[in-house]
Every structure is written in structure tokens, then in C-alpha cells.
Amino acid sequence: MGFKTVILPAKENMLITPVNIASPEGEAVVNGLLNRFQTADPSCQRVVEKIVKAVRERKDEAVIEYCRKFDAPDLSIENLQVSSGELKDAYGQVTDEFLETLGKAIDRIHTFHEREMEDSWLQTREDGTIVGRLVRPVDSAGLYVPGGQGGSTPLVSSVLMNGIPAAIAGVNRRVMVTPPSSDGTVNPYLLVAAQEIGITEIYKAGSAWAIAALAYGTATISRVDVIVGPGNQYVAEAKRLVSGMVRIDMIAGPSEVLIVADETADPASVAADMLAQAEHDPLALPILIALDNKLAGGVLQELERQLPLLSREAIARTSLVNRGVILVVGDLEEAIETANSIAIEHLELMIADPWAQIPHIRHAGAIFLGHHTPEAAGDYIAGPNHVLPTMGTARFASALGVETFLKKSSIISYSAGALEGDGGDIQRLAKLEGLDAHAASVAVRLKK
């Protein structure tokens, strides 16, 4: 999934060739960024359609077949759910330092998301009419947590960012699905994180078959109302296919960052933040909008210096070479307007006065202000949710939050006097639309 920007000829083997935004090359790059939304390729769509159909028809049998084929060869249906023993044993396999950090992250995320909770409300009129909105949580939510390099890099933050808002919303049943390791186990750090936020119903299933099981239900995994969580293109395509019969958080593409930087920015910090995105995925999108050529050159030097130090150097290098963008603009106003047009997932303002630009930011998943606010802080412990709109969808979409797990019902109550007062208007509009029975449903009451 994703797009490929216009790749310009490299100069002296640069990782990224800076371009002036006003040049034909710069215009071509920006145009590619503005049109980067893509769904899965046809081959992925066909594979996922086949998987979803198999799980819908053959339930547990299909789920376990895919689990054995792609993840854990010896997994059985009986062991599909993480047992109480496995949950208990997980605590003996994590460090005290992790538990301390986990507690801090949980507190920060919970405190932030509590402010998002919506209240039911009523309006009353003098004629006796009462209208309002009733806010209620969904009954159940499925939380997808990617495996993370075969379980070796547990994505604990995904557990927290998806599970905590659902708990605050009041969701009664929260279900976690995650791919098992080849030996049929789930990383203990994931299991502890889930338990610390009250999740104990966990299944060893990943990719499109896990999404299908959550949507349609099996004998082992009961269906849910909402499915959230990040994943690869197969997960995203499965969520797209089942959306409508269940709510999903969003169709997410590769992770992306756009850094607006002026002469006050430290090139080493800018480069580090670009690499923090690049190491996610070969399709990750790191963008720098620099206000001068000197800064762009300094960032390039730092990218070359820092890149070999990464354990995921190959992934980050591919991202930088194939997807990395450095645009040089004339002034801050142009930089901000370009950022708004691109509507990035993560927007960093590494400029002298970032707060002054907040009124001018219209489209971004999350905004990081100042030289001491790396995007990584938002990923883990700052508090706001890190599940954010990508591929330009920040133009209309928001971060995952408590509202993702809430639904609203309208409340309407008329007194006899109120209906008499509005009855003529209701009938007039109903007849205009050719709906005689609508008009009659009012008229029959007014005759009594």
C-alpha cells in the first residue's frame, strides 16, 4: 500500500535530493504527495477477499489453517485463546523497569483520553417538546496488535492506545488479537500490558483472518462491533472489506512525518526524527520542508552519519532513498500552507515560534511543537493517541479516541400541545415529499 513520489536523479549519491518547491521538480514532488492515497493493490485485494470468505464460511477451521500456515505450525483450536496460565506466567517474564514505565504510560494516556468522553444531553422547549442525544458505548471492540518481527519486538504502545480509550468509553468486552510466534506463544510484554488495562480475552491470530474472525465471529471468537488497530496492507484491506457491518477506526497507510524547520533547528535532531519514521517500514514517508539550503545540507550530512548506527538501517535506507523528500521553500507561510495541503500524519514544527503557527494549521493528525518534542514522545508516553490518519486523510479524519467506541441515539418526545403546534408544518413537508402516510400519522393524532 502507498505511493511512490517522483524520484529525482541523485547528486553525488545523496540519500535524498533536495528540490526547490518553486521548480518543476518541486512541483512534481508536491503533486505526488497530494495524490498519495492508495488502496491495496489488486493482488492483495484478491488474497484478502479469499481469506475473509474462508473465515466467514468455515469459521475456526479456516482461522487455524491460516495460523498454522503463516505463524505457528502446531497451533490448535483449543490453544487459540491465551490461557489464564499464560497470562499469569507473563508477569514473571517482564522486568520491574518495564512495569514502572508501563504504569507511567497508562496514566498519561488515560488522563488525556478522559477529557474526550462525551455526555448525553437534553433540550426542552416551552411547548413540552424534549429533544436530545443519548451517548452509549458499543458492546464490544476488537483490538488488533501487530506481531512486530515475529513477536520479537512487542508493540506494547498499540495495546495501550487502542485499549484505554475503549475502556474509558465503557466498552464491556474488549478483545485483543495478535499473531503468535512460531512456537504458538504471545510475547509476555504484550500480555502484561493487556492485563494492566483490563484485557484478558486474547487470541493468537493475526492478519486478515483475525480481522474476519472479529467481524463475522467463530465458535471460539465472538464477533465485535468495532475493530481498531494498525497493521500491514492485508490487515488494512480486511478492515476495508468488513467496514459497514462493523465500525473500523480508519484505513491506514505507511507511517509518515513532515518536519517544518527553520534556521533555529538542529540538523541532527531533524535527521533523527526523519529516521525515526524511516525505520518503521520501507514505505514510510519522511518529509522535510526546510526554510534554507544550508539547513537542508546539514540534515543530509546528519542522515548519512546517523543511518549506519541503526539496527534497522536497511529498512530506513530504503525509505529515505525511495520515499524521502526534502523541499526548500522561500518563507514560513509557504511552508505551512504546503504542510496543510499535504495533510500529514505527524507534523513537527521545529521553528523559532511554533505556537504562533497553531492558528494556521488546518490539516494534520498530530502536531509536535518545538525543538524538544520528538514524534516518538507521542508514540509512547505523551498521552494523545498515536493511531492517526495517513495518506492525506487528515483533511477530514481524526486520531482514534474515546468517540471511536461511542454511538449516539437521538431522543425526541412531543406533548399533545407540541404536536398540535408543529403538526401543520410536519404535514406540509410530508405532502411536499409525496409521503401521505407520514402526514396521516400526524393527522390521526390531531383528530383525537
N, C-alpha and C positions, 0 to 999 in steps of 0.2 A: 504494500500500500504506500501511497505517497507520490511525489512528483520529482522530477529531475530538473533543476534550474539550468539555464543556459550556462554551459561551461566554457569559459574563455581560455585561450591559449596561455599556458603557464609561462611566466617570465622567470628565467634562472631557477627553474624547479620550485617555484613558490607553492606552498600548500594551497593558498587562495590568492587569486589575482585581484587586487583592489581595483574598483572601477568608479569613475565619477558618475554620480547619478544623472547628470545632465547629458552624458554622452550616449550615443546609440547603444553601446554595450550595456550601460547602466539602465537605460530604459528597457532593454530586453530582459535583464535580470529581474527588475521590479515587476514587469509584466508576468514573468514566470511565477513569482511569489504571489501575485494577486490571483493567479489561477491554479493554485496548488492542490485544491481539493480533489481527491480521487477516492473512489470506492475500490474494493479488491479487484484484482484482475480476473478475467473470465475463468481461468483455470482454477483459481482459488474458490470462486463462486460455485463452480460445479462440484468441487470436492466437498464444500461445506453443505450444499444442498443435499448431497448424498448422505452425509453423516447425520444431519438433522432428521431426514426422512427415516433413516435406520433406527434412530433412537425413539422417534415418535411411534414407530410401528413395533419395534422389538424390545423397547424399554431397557431393563437391566442387562439383558443378554447382549445388546449392541454396545452399551456403555463399557461393559467389562471386556468385550472383544477389542475395542479401541484402546482401552487402558493397557491391556496386555501387549498389543501390537506396538504401541508408541512409548510406553512409560515403564510399566512393571510387569514383566512376562509371567510371573507366578501369582499375580493378584487374583483373589477370588471374590465373588459377590458377597460372601459372608464377611470379608475384610474390607469392603468398600468404605464403610464408615469407620472413622477413627474411634477406637475403643476407649473406654474410661481408663483402662490401664495405660494406654499410650499417652493419654492426656496427663495422667498423674506422673508418669515417668519422665515426661518432658522437662519438668521443673528441676530434676537432678542433672540435666544436661546443659543448662544455661548458667551463665556467670552472675554473680551478685551485681557486678558493674552494669551488666545489661538490664537487670531488673530495675536498677536505680534510674538509668536513662529512660527505660520504657515508662516508668511511672511519671517522669517529668513530661515526656511527650504526650502521654494520655491526658494529663492535667491540662496542658496547654491547648490541645485540640478540643477537649471537652469544654473548656471555658470559652473558647472562641465560638464554637458552634451552638452553645446555649443561647446566644444572642439571636440566632436565626429562627428560633421556634416561633411559630405563628399562633395567634389566638383566634378562637371563634368570636363572632361579634353579631350584634343585632341593631337594627334601626327601627324606631317606632314613629308612626305618624298620628296626628291628632284624630284622624278618622277611624283609627283602630287597626290599620294595616301594620303588620310586623314583617320585616324582611331582614335577612342576614346571611351569614356564612358559617357553616359548621366545619371545623377542621378536624380531621381524623387521620391517624396513621394507617398505612396499608397493613394487612395482617402478617405478611411475610416478605422477606427480602433475601435474595441470593447474592452473596459476595464472592466475586471471582478474584483469586490471588494467583498471579503467575508463578511458575515454578522457580525461575531465577537460576539459570545454568544448571538444570538438573537437580535443584534443591540445595546447591552449594552456596548460593547467595540469597538467603531468605528475604523476601520483600516485606519486612515487618511493617513498614510505613503504609503499605497498601491495606493491610488488615485494619490498622487504626483509622485511616482516612475514610474507609468505607463503612466500617462497623460502628464507630462512635456516633456519627450523625443519625444512623438508623436507630440507635438506642435512644438518643435524645428525642427523636420523633415519636417514640413509643411503640416501635415495631415489636410485636410479641414474639415472632420467630425469625431469627437471623441464622442463615445457613451459609457456611463457607465451603467452597470447593477449590481445590488446588491440586496440581499434578503431583503424584508421588515420585519418589526416587526409584531407581531400578529395583531396589530391594523391597519396595512396597511401603516404605515409611514416609512420613512427612517431617520436615525439619523441625526440631524441637522449639526453635525460636519462634516459628510461626504458631505452633500450638500454644505456647505460653502467652504470646501476645493476644491470641484469640480469647483465651480463658480470662485474661486480665480485664477484658472489656465485656465479659459475659457470654461469649460464644463457645458452645460446646458441641454443637451439631456440625461436624466437619466431615467432608467426603473426599476420598482420594481419586479425584477425576479432574481432568484438565481439558483445554482446547474446546473445540466446537461441541464435542459430545457432552461436556459438562454443562455448557450453556443450554443445549437442547434438553437435557435432563431436568434442569431447573425450570425451563419453560413449560414442558409437557408433563413432567412427573414420571416416575417409575415406581415399582413396588418398594424400592429402597429409598429413593429421593423424592419427596413430595414436591409438587410444583409450588412456585412462588409468584408473587405479584410484581416484584421489581427485581431487575438484575443490574448490578453495578460492578465496576472494577475494570482495570486495564488488561490488555492482552495483545497478542500478535494479530496479524491480519485475519487469521482463521477465527479467533475469538470475536474480533470486530464484525466480521461478516456474519457469524452466527447470531450475534446480538441484533444486527440489522434485520435478519430473516425473521426473528421471533418478535421483534418490536411491533406493537399494535395489540398483540394478545397479552403481552406483559409490557410494563414500562422499562426502558433502559435509561442509563444515565446519558450516554452520548456515543456517537461513532467516532472513535479517537484514532488519529494517525500517529506518526512518529513524534517524539518529543521535540520541542523547538524553543529557541530563545532568541530574542532580539535585544541587543545592547546599544543604547544611545550613549555615546561617550564624547566628552569634550576634552580640552587640554588639561583639565584637573584630574583626569582619570589616570590610574596607574596601569600601564600596559600589561604588567604581569597579572594583575587582578582580572583585567578584561579577558586575557588569553585563558586564564584558569577557568573562568565562567563559560567561555566558549567550549573548552574541552570537557567541562562537566556535562554539557549536553551531548557532545560528540561521542562520548564513551557509552552512551545508552545503546546506540543502535547505528549500523552503517547508514540508515536512512534518516538519522537525527539531523535537525536543521539548525546550525549555529550561524547567526547573522550579527554583524557589527555595522552600525551606522556611525561613522567617525566624522567629527567636525573638521579634521585637518589631516593632511597626508602624513605628517610626522607621527601622529598617534597611530595611524594605520600601519606604518612601517614598524613602529615599536611593538605593536601587537603581533605582527608576523614573526618578528625575531623571538618573541616570547613563546609563541606557539611551537616554533622549531625547537626551542630549548626544553620546554616542558613535556612535549609529546613523548619522547623516548623514556620518560620516567614513569609512564602509566602502565599498569598491568594489562589494560585493555587497549594498548597502543594501536594494534591493527584495526580494531573497530573504529576508534577515534580518527585515525588517519583516513580511513575510507570515507567517513562522514565529512571531514574537512575538505578533502580533495574533490569529492563528487557533489557535495551539497553546501559546503561553506560559502558564505557571502560576506564581502567587505565592501560597503558603499561609502563613498566620500561625498558629503553634502556641503552646501555653502553656508548654512546657518541652522540654528536650533529649531526655528519654526519649520523649516523644510524637513528636518529630521523627525520631528514629532508628527507632522502631517503624513509623512511616509510610513511611520510606525502605525498610525491609525488605519491607513489603507491596508496594510499587511495583516492587521488584527492577529497578533501573535499570541501564543500560549503564555509564555513568560516574557515580560517586558522589564528590562533593567535600565534605570536612568542613572548612569554614572556621570553626573554632571554637577556643576557648582551649586545649583539651587534646584534640586529635583521637585521639591514641594510646590514650587511656583508653576510647574507644568501640569499638576494634577487636574486643574480645571480644563485643560486642553486635551486630556487623554479620553478618547471615546471608546476604543476597542482594544481590550487586552484581557487575557484570562486572569493574570495576576500581575501586579506592578511592584517592583522592588526598587526602593528609593535610596540613593546614596552609595558611597564608596565602601561601606561596611556591611552591605546587605546582599550576600551571595544568594543565588536562587536555591542553593542547597539548603539554606535555612528554612525556606518554605516547604521543601520536600519533606522535612523530618519533624521540626520541633517548634516553629514559629506559632502555629495554631491554625491558620487558614488552610482550606483543603487543597491538596495538590492534584486532585483529579480535575483537569481543566480542559476547556475547548481548544482544539487544534485545527490546523488546515484552514485557517481563516474564519472558523465558525464563531470566534469571539465577537464577531459582528452582531450576533443575535443570541448566543448561548452563554451560560454562566458556569461557574465551578459547581461541582457536586456539593450538596449541602443538605441540611435537615429537610428542606422543602421537597427534595427528591423522593422522600419517603412519606410525604403527606398528600392527602387528597381533600378536596373541598366540596361540600354539598351546599347548595343554596337552600335557604329557609324562607318560606312565603306563607303568611297567614292573613286572611281577609276577614273582617267583621261584616255583618249584613249591611251596615251603613256604608262601609268602604266599597263593597262590591256595587252597591247602588250608585255610588258616586263615580266609579270607573266603568260601570257596565256599558254605557253607551259608547265610550271610546274603544273598549275591547271589541264590541260587536262591529263597530265601524271598520276597524283594521282587519278583523277576521273576514268580513264580507268582501273587502277590497282584495284580499288574497284568495278569494273563492273558497273559503273554508266555512261552509254553512254550519257544520256541526260544532265548530269552535264557538260561533256566535250563539247557537242554540243552547250550549252548555251554560252560558251566562243568562240567557233569556229565561230558561226554565226556573232558575233560582229567583229571578226578579219578580216572577208571577206569584210566588208564594207569599 
